[in-house]
Structures are given as structure tokens and as C-alpha cells.
Amino acid sequence: VESETIVQAIRQRHTESSLSEFAIGLIKNVAQKGCTTQFDEPNKSNNDGDMNENSLFPEDENSCTIELEASAAKIFPAMLDYMYFITDEPNVTTDLVVAMRHLATIFCIKSFFASLTDFIRKELTPQTFSFYLTEAAYYNGDKLYQTVVTLCAQKFEEIVPEKVAALSPLALEQIISNDDFSCESDLMSLRIAAFFQQNPCT
């Protein structure tokens, strides 16, 4: 069953029964600096037939476990709010949106992913480029990463030297070598100088 269908099933169940039938626990994994998330459905035996077919859980089990990065586990409740129809729009902030988008990818929740992508699209400015590059690289968001690299190349002059200095060496190389790169030489020199002042051993 596709996750989007599961979301709809959960929302339908939310209108028919108590959310207390579900419990979620987070177990810290210190060694991997992440978390294991366990889903429990203690009252599974009370489900109707249609919901059994759409269950998140295997037929003879009432829990399942996934491993998440610590930051992704931290914002897991926001995804549940969306899934349970507590909110039509994700409760999202700039510092957590890429982690939330990562969760949407893991669970293949297309509507959640689309809402978060719209949020990021509105947030992408020369002031936030370096942040989104770092987050996209951390969560292996290749398409987002390449989009921001291209935007950085096109608007390199608008990125203040301090933000350029915060880029990784790889990101800066990819921006400068991008086909869309455009910057006057004197402005480029200021930004490259700021980068090497911040990263003298690069």
C-alpha cells in the first residue's frame, strides 16, 4: 500500500476512533547519534477489515521499527500531526524543513513532500543558500542540492562574503564551475578572499 494511501486511511480512522489506539516511542541510539522509532498499535485486534488491509503493520505483528537521524526523529511528531489531519499544512520552520522533507521521502508521502518543497521554494534566497546546501548534502537531497548550486551560481554576487565563507570547499567548487555562474571579477575576489580567510587550510 502506498504511504499516501496509508495517510488517507489514518485520517479516515481519526474521524472514527481515538488516536489513543496508537503509541510511538523513540529510543536514542548513542553510537550512531540517531534514533530508533517504534510504532505500536496495541488495539489492532479491534480494527475493522478494511483498516487491517491498509495497516502500517505486518499481519501478525503490532509494531515496526525504523532508524532515523536524530534531527529527523526530533520532528517526527510534526509529520504525525499532518498524517492525523491535525493540520492541513506542516508546522515547519526553516531550520527543520529539510529534515521534514527527508521524512516525507522515507515514507513516500507525496502531499507532505510537496508542501515542504513549496515552503523551501519560497525560502530560497541568497541569505539562505548556504544553509540549504548544507542541509541538502546532509540528507542526500540531490535534486535540492543541485537546484541550490545553480541558484548560487546565478546569484553569486548577491551572496554576502560571510555566507560564501560558510560554504564547503566542494560546494564552492561546484558553484564556480556551474554553467550558469555569473559574477564580476572584483566581487568574486572579495567573496573568494572571505572564503580562504575562513578556511585557511583549504
Salt bridges, closest charged atoms under 4 A:
GLU21 OE1 - ARG13 NH2 1.95
GLU41 OE2 - ARG13 NH1 3.41
ASP118 OD1 - ARG121 NH1 2.75
